[in-house]
Amino acid sequence: MNPDPAIPEIPLPHRHRVRAAEGWLMLGDPGEALAELDRLPDGFRQRLEVLSLHWAACTALKRWDEAWSVANAQWTLHPEVVESWVHRSYAARRHSGGSVAKAFGLLEPALERFPGEPILHYNLACYLAQMGRLEEAWLRFRGALEVGDPIEFRTMGLADEDLRPIWPRIATMS
């Protein structure tokens, strides 16, 4: 069943291209993933799964300006999906003219829409820590622990360079 009737289902053989792109990404070859996606007719390129794969391939290749363009398209077409907000803020930090502050500003409104999504709290904590707003970062990190799996997010936090400024606090949590 097609969740969005305005965007056509991807029929065979084009669906195979999407699966091949997923496979190339899993094998660590984002260039081949993009090549598969480039062979899709334009009518299928706006589907959420295609945009997500395109974004993932661009980020793997550190093609931040293209990732930013793809993320904006994904967010415009699929604002009801948390991933769209996360992808856009992630690319906003890294594209030409991007910044941590820009990423934070684009992601923060998503928290109103998706308050129970721990990855939003977590990513906002990362941005705040990188901006030197450590108390706010700590509160956002705690928010991720409250709505998400505390063990998973604590483990992630202790490995995430963005959260280095609050590592001592994370490490001493009980």
Summary of the structure (lengths in Angstrom):
residues: 174
radius of gyration: 17.6
end to end distance: 45.7
largest distance: 53.2
contacts: 539
relative contact order: 0.07
helix: 72%
strand: 0%
